[in-house]
């Protein structure tokens, strides 16, 4: 009798593992296939609401905030720039010390999620991953995907005692960006 329970438990575990691997492969292929993308978002960070657009390009990520404050963040793997439009001030930073590292990993390092856990409910797929950064900071990240058509719809991130949630809409796949769009240079130098 115990052998039957063990076999059933083993079968369920293997099936769940296969299903998890299938969806992780599907998700990572989707994310890896994105060469350029523009998406609108509404962000809630610890009760503060912001709106903007995320642009994904080759090895770069740009976030334009429109409301309530206008500023731009541009991130590559090891460099980031914050630009306050109203004050015409820029500041450079290491994205690996901020939540920006996770957003870069989402779109430019799909292997980051290979050990994630997948939950499929109705017409959505949720990918969860948690752990500690190299600096010992706890994080939990959750991506919510619409299944048909397959689209990223929400990102929830808990990092360094901060909660950040992005609701994503208006997916524009393969837009053409100007060469200066992702430059880590103060945009006012371009006359924008």
Protein Blocks (a to p, Z undefined) as FASTA:
>chain_A
ZZmmmmmmmmmmmmmmmmmmmmmmmmmmmmmmpmbdcddddddeehiacdddddddehia
cdddfbfbdcdddddfkbccdddfklopacdddfklpmklmmmmmmmommlmmmpccdde
hjbccdddddddfkopacdddddddfbdcddfbdcddeehiacddddehiaehiacdfkl
mpccdfklnoZZ
